[in-house]
Amino acid sequence: MNLSLFSRFILSYLIIFILMTAVSVYAIIQLHQLNRSTRQMLQIDTPMLDFVEKLTNSILSQLRYQKKYVLTRDRLLYDQFLSAREDFHKFFSDALSRADTQQKRESLNKIKSHLDRFQSFIDKEIEGIRKNQPFPKRMVEQEIEKSADGILEELKRLEAYARYDIHRGMKVLGESASSARRLVIIMSIVAILLLIAISILLTKSMTRPIAKLMDKTKEISKGVFQCDLNISSPPELAEFAGAFNSMCARLMTVDKMKSDFFSSMSHELRTPLTSIKEGISLLRDGAGGPIADKQKILLAILSEESKRLIDLVNSLLDLSKMEAGMMPYVFEQAGLPPLIERAVKEMLPLIEVKKITFETTVDGELPSLPIDRERMLQVLRNLIGNALKFTPEGGRVRVSAGRLNREVKVSVTDTGPGIPKENLKTIFEKFRQAHLLNSDKTKGTGLGLAIVKHIITAHGGRVWAENEPEQGTSFTFVLPA
């Protein structure tokens, strides 16, 4: 059949119209799916992070007011405690009503279980105080702390679930946008074969908004929450852009709340602990009057424990900042040997007490590296301190440094009890501690190696552990030269 030029043009336009109609329908479906996913995050997952923050603050407030009430018996403090308890129940009910997955509901049920136990022991303590009746105070306080720790741990787990859902939702958004973009490009190529000019206009009208969505999605995945996505047409994309900007604003709010929590934690925990430590020091120096020898011993123990708590709070704050990407680093060109020497000098008293043979080996002249001196010194202190801590009396610890291709390699090797193979990778996770072979020593808080990994990663390096059972452990990190 011979078609006229007009008929051919009409047929070509009709084919392009069919193709572009199919593309538009598919794009609209994808946009509605994106809108639903975005609303899911805005109405459930993002508010869930807000509830976790409020529940955490509420339980910490209850603990604070309860402890103050036990010390002062002030009725106003008890009323504030009850108010914090009511807030917790309100936030908990709201969170439970928004729980959309089995994991979140199970986590909230565990929080409820810990909360019931927490409140029962607090009520028992307060009742004993009010009626002036004897009760196992130490056991009750331990159970209160244990229940509170359980609540906080489950809140962290609930936060992780919410963040995972947000991440998964963002991934779905990215995949949907990519899928729509691929189809648009394929259809556009077919249209280009029929009419180049029209296909170019249609392609631009469809790909530019989608490209903006993809770029903005990538920015959010990197932690940039700028609410500047501007898509005026088509209306569906404009609506999606508005929802997207609202989500960015909410994420910025959550991020600010997280920063405020760090500041509050620093003020509420570190400052009082420092005051307690200084007060104990004054008492030991006789500022409150003469003290007996037994009291001096008790004050010395309290001073040491308060210092340990301060160190623990500092480690927790540092690790939290590192995980949130808020830890400031000051990079400057510096060499590792002076830092190694400084860290070893700080450990000399422990080396002498345990009669450990300590060796330091630097192979050749090492280049200067872009490093944060204080953070790198923190890494060396942790690794060398751990080696000395777990090496038995009369053992050997060796620190070696040298070039490895275009990197600088540092190893800390000891003759301690060794670490089982299955724990060599997990020991760098926070609160994860290895079961040392043939050792019953205290293993610490499980934060030091997690901090080491964050610092080395921030410097563009990597860290790992190796050992042979009963022959010691070697911790190694490399930094780009």
Secondary structure by P-SEA (a helix, b strand, c coil): ccccaaaaaaaaaaaaaaaaaaaaaaaaaaaaaaaaaaaaaaacaaaaaaaaaaaaaaaaaaaaaaaaaaacccaaaaaaaaaaaaaaaaaaaaaaaacccaaaaaaaaaaaaaaaaaaaaaaaaaaaaaaccccaaaaaaaaaaaaaaaaaaaaaaaaaaaaaaaaaaaaaaaaaaaaaaaaaaaaaaaaaaccaaaaaaaaaacaaaaaaaaaaaaaaaacccccccccccaaaaaaaaaaaaaaaaaaaaaaaaaaaaaaaaaaacaaaaaaaaaaaaaaaacccccccaaaaaaaaaaaaaaaaaaaaaaaaaaaaaaaacccccccccccaaaaaaaaaaaaaaaaaaaccbbbbbbccccccccccaaaaaaaaaaaaaaaaaaccccbbbbbbbbccccbbbbbbbbcccccccccccccccccccccccccccccccccaaaaaaaaaaaaccccccccccccbbbbbbbbcc
